[in-house]
């Protein structure tokens, strides 16, 4: 977990230019996770912590031309990489912190968050902010294109019991933040937790 925004920005700024080349095969996993959100034409969706915008194309396909797609990220270099890749044509990019989104309460139908939760300085407060901008009954997808064990192995570490993405930890965290978990999958090929906005 990150202690501050400066660390997150430094981490991703250093990796932004090569991010897509480092993970060239993630597209199908992103598309499959977006499909599980159950978006409909005309829906309004945020890719929170959008990075280089790899989810924007499948999100746009799901909501169609009448829908709204936003991508918010804290790191300018990641947003510049999204523009270079042409992904800004799929949705509006915002330089924004998920701790204080420049969006009206209840203005979204869904939030997609790939790899975000491990970088949140205050996960409970940040998940509450995501809940604030989503209408009651709206959906949140917490996603990673590989599972917890595979990610830990890639990073040269082991999974510990306090891992935030472990179901016994994540379920109550979501519940305390205005979300009800509806499904949880942690496989080698992906991590995906879906939750519905309570209220």
N, C-alpha and C positions, 0 to 999 in steps of 0.2 A: 504494500500500500504506500502511496506517495504521501509525504508529509506536507508538500506545498506545490504550488503551481509551477514555480521556477524549475523544479526538478523534472516535472512532466514535460514542460516545454523544451528543456535542454535534451532530455532523452529522445523525444520525437523529432526535434529540429535536426539532430545529428543523423537521423535515419530516414528522413523524409524523401530525399532524392532517390534512394535505392529501395524504398519500402515495397513497391509493387514487384520489382525484380526479385526480391528476397522470397516473396510468397506468390509465385505466378499461377499456382494451381488452386487457389482458394475460391475462384469465381463460382463454381457449382455449389460449394458449401454455403456461400452467401445467398445464392438464389434459392436454395432449398429452405434455408432458415427464414428468409423473407416470405416464402410461400406459406409457411406455418403461421404467420401472423394473421392470415385470413383477411387481408385488405381487400377493399372493394373499390371500383371506379369512383372517383370523387373524394376519396378519403384524404385526410391530412395527416402526414407522417413526418417524424423527425428522426434522422440518423444522428444520435447523440454520440459525440466523440467520433465523428465520421472519418477522420484521418484523410486518406487520399480519395475517399468517396467510393470505395469499391461496392458499397451497397446501393448507391444512388440509382444505378441503371435498373436493377430488379425492383427497387421500390417504385420507380417511375412506371415500369411496366405494370405493376400491380394496381396502382391508383389511376393510371391512364392520364390523358391530357387534361381532364377536368379536375384531377387531384392536385394536392400540394405536397411537394417534397422539399424538406429543409435538411441541410447538413450543417451541424454545428461542431466546431472544434476550437480548442484553446491555443493551438499551435499554428501560427501563420504559415510556416514552411509546409505543413501538411496540406493546408488549403491551397497553397500555390501549386503543389504537386497534383492536387485534384483538378485544378484549372488546366495545367499542362496536359493532363490525360483527357481533357474535354468533358469531364464529368459534371462541370458546372452547367452544362446544357440540360442535365437531367433534373436539377433542382437548384434552389437558392442556397448559397453557402454563407454561413454566418461565423464570424470570429466571436465566439461566445463561450462562457464558462457554464457548465451544467449546474453549477451551484446557484446561478442567477440568470436564468434564460430570459431573453427579451421577448417573451411571448405572453399572451393573455391566458388567464386561468381557463382550463377546459377547452382550449382552442384546437387540440389535436385529437385524432382518433387512435394513434399508436406511436410508440417509440421503439426504435431498433437501436441496440447498443452492442456493438461488436468490440470485445476486449476492453470495455470501459471500466467495469467494476473494480478491477485490480488497481486502477490508477486514480480512484476517487479518494480525496483526503478525508472526507467525512461521508462514508457510504449511506448512512441512515438519512442524513440531511439532504444529500444529493438525490437519493431515490424519492424523498418527499417532494423535492423540486420537480422531478420528472412527473410525479403523480399530480402535482398542481396544474401542469399544462395539458394534462390528458383528461378528457371527459370521463365521467363515471361509465364503467363498462368498456372503456378503451383498453388497449393491450400494450404490454411491454415485453420485448424479447431481449434477454441477456444472452449473448452468443459469443462463441469463439470457434474458429474453424478446426481446431483440434481439441481433444478432451483434456481434462486436468492432468492426468498421468502423463500423457504424451507431451504436454506443454512443460511440465516439471522436468521431464527427461531432457527435453531440448535445452532447457535453461540450466541443466546440471544440478538440479535440486530434487528434493523429495516432497511429496504432499504431506502436510502436517494436519493434525486434527482441527487447528484453528483456521484452515483455508476457508476464506469467505464464500467461495463457490460451492463448498460441500453442502449437500441438501439440508442437513440438520442445522447449519448456520444460516443458509440463504433464506429458507422458508420463513423463520421468525423475523429476520431482518426486513424482508419484503412486507410481511404482515404489519410490522410496526411503522412502515413507511407509506401505508395506504394501498398496498397491493395484495392480491391473493394469488399465490402460485397455483397454476392449473396443470402444468406439466414440467418434467425435469428429465433431461437426458445428458449423461456424461459418458461418452464413448470415445474410443481412440480417435475417431474421425470428426468429432464435434462435441461441443458443449452447448446446450440450449435449454434455458429456463424461460417459460412463458408465464406471465402473470396478468391478471385483470385488475383494472383500477376499481377499488371499492367505492361505495358511496352512491 
